[in-house]
């Protein structure tokens, strides 16, 4: 699968049933060449609007299924939400 194909997929958390958004970036281990994590923008500042100051960094091991339209992950959202 190419990165551009992965970026078009929406991410859904099976623990909460919540749609987290679409993948915008990936972290790659330059020594092994493996994808370590996917990056998804966090929720907006005010009622989901006006940008965001955080992102979800989801380890590749937490991905349960990559389907034709969505990526299913199993995470505790507060644990993987990082401020920047």
C-alpha positions as CSV (number, residue, x, y, z in Angstrom):
1,X,0.0,0.0,0.0
2,X,1.2,3.5,-0.8
3,X,1.2,6.4,1.6
4,X,-1.2,8.3,-0.6
5,X,-3.7,5.5,-0.3
6,X,-3.4,5.3,3.5
7,X,-3.9,9.1,3.8
8,X,-7.4,8.8,2.1
9,X,-8.7,6.5,4.8
10,X,-10.7,7.5,7.8
11,X,-9.6,6.2,11.2
12,X,-12.2,4.7,13.6
13,X,-11.5,3.7,17.2
14,X,-13.3,0.4,18.1
15,X,-13.1,1.1,21.8
16,X,-15.3,4.2,21.6
17,X,-16.8,4.0,18.1
18,X,-15.5,7.5,17.5
19,X,-14.2,8.7,14.1
20,X,-10.8,10.2,14.8
21,X,-10.2,11.7,11.3
22,X,-7.9,10.9,8.4
23,X,-4.2,10.0,8.5
24,X,-2.0,13.0,7.7
25,X,1.5,11.6,8.3
26,X,3.4,8.5,9.4
27,X,6.5,7.9,11.5
28,X,9.0,5.6,9.9
29,X,12.0,4.0,11.6
30,X,14.8,4.9,9.2
31,X,17.0,2.0,10.3
32,X,14.4,-0.8,9.7
33,X,12.2,1.1,7.2
34,X,9.1,0.1,9.1
35,X,6.1,2.3,9.8
36,X,6.1,2.9,13.6
37,X,3.0,5.2,14.0
38,X,0.3,7.0,12.1
39,X,-0.5,10.7,12.8
40,X,-4.0,12.1,12.9
41,X,-4.9,15.7,13.7
42,X,-6.6,16.0,17.1
43,X,-10.1,17.6,17.8
44,X,-10.6,21.3,17.2
45,X,-10.1,23.9,19.9
46,X,-13.7,25.2,20.1
47,X,-16.5,22.7,19.3
48,X,-14.3,21.0,16.7
49,X,-13.5,24.2,14.9
50,X,-10.7,26.8,14.7
51,X,-7.8,24.4,14.2
52,X,-6.1,22.1,16.6
53,X,-3.1,22.1,18.9
54,X,-2.8,18.4,19.4
55,X,-2.6,15.2,17.4
56,X,-3.1,11.5,17.8
57,X,0.1,9.5,17.4
58,X,-1.1,5.9,17.1
59,X,1.5,3.1,17.1
60,X,1.2,0.8,14.1
61,X,0.7,-2.2,16.5
62,X,-2.7,-0.6,17.6
63,X,-4.1,-0.9,14.0
64,X,-6.5,-3.8,13.9
65,X,-7.7,-3.7,10.3
66,X,-7.0,-1.6,7.2
67,X,-10.0,-1.8,4.9
68,X,-10.8,-0.2,1.6
69,X,-12.3,2.9,3.2
70,X,-11.3,3.0,6.9
71,X,-8.6,2.0,9.3
72,X,-9.8,0.4,12.6
73,X,-7.6,1.1,15.6
74,X,-7.9,0.0,19.3
75,X,-6.7,2.8,21.6
76,X,-7.5,4.7,24.7
77,X,-7.7,8.1,23.0
78,X,-6.4,10.2,25.9
79,X,-3.2,8.1,26.1
80,X,-2.3,8.8,22.5
81,X,-3.4,12.5,22.2
82,X,-0.3,14.6,22.2
83,X,0.0,18.4,22.4
84,X,2.5,20.3,20.3
